[in-house]
Amino acid sequence: MILYWSIIIICNIPLYFGIGWVIFDDWGGFFEALKFWLIPDIVSMVRGGWGHGAWEEMTFVYWLALCIGTTYGTHWVAQTYIL
C-alpha cells in the first residue's frame, strides 16, 4: 500500500509544480506563502502584516488542497479504470 501511494505521489510531482507555478508565479512567492503559513497569526498581527499574511496563507492552503485533490483523483482513476 505504501508503494502504491508513493508511485501516485511521484507521478503527480510535475502536476504539483504546474499548480504551484500557476498560483505562486515563482519560488519566492511559494516560500513567502510557506513562511506566513508557519508563522502564528498572533505574531503576524503584532508585526502588522496580518492582512498580507492571511492572503499568502490562503494561497498556500489552496495549493495544498489542490495537490491533495489531484492525488486523490489519480487514486480514484487508478482504482476505477486500471486496477
N, C-alpha and C positions, 0 to 999 in steps of 0.2 A: 504494500500500500504506500509506503514512503517512497519507493522508487517511482510509482505511478505519479504521485503528486510532484515529485522532483522533476520528472520529464515534462509534465504540463507547465510547471513554472519556468523551466529553462526554455521551452519552446515559445513562451509568451514574453520573454525578455525584450525582443525587438518591439513588440506592441507596447510594453511599458514605457520604453524610451520614446516611442512615437506619441503616446498620450502626453508624456511629460514635455515633449517639445512643443506640442500644441498649447498646453496650459501655461508653461513657465517661460518659454522662448529661449532660455539659456540656463547654464548650470548655476549662474549667480542667483537667478530667481528661485531655483529649486532649493539651494542651500539657505537662502534667506527665509523661505517658507518653512523649511525644516527647523531653522533656528527659532522662529516665532512659535512653532508648534511645541517645541520642547521647553520654552520659557513659560513659567506660570503666568496666568492672567494678572494676578495682583502685582507682579513685578513690572509687567508691561504698563499697567495703569500708573504706577509710581513714576516710571520713566516718561510717561506722556505719549507713548506710541501705541496706545491700545487700539485705536481705530485702524491704523495701518496693519498692526499685528493680527487683528481679527480677520482682515481680508486675506492676508498671507496664510494664516492658519486654515481658513476655509478652502483656499485653493489646494493646499496640501491634502486636506481630508478628502476633497473632491477627487484628486488624483488617486489617492489610496483606495477610495471606494470604486473608482473605475477599474483599477488594476485587479481588485478582488472580484469584481463583476465579470471581467473578461476571463479570469482564471476559472470561475465557476461556469461560465458559458462554454469554455473549452472542455471542461469536465462533462458538462451535460451533452454536448455534441458527441464526445467520445463514447459516453455510456449509451446514448440513444442510437447512434448510427454506425459505430465502429465495433464496439465490444459486444 
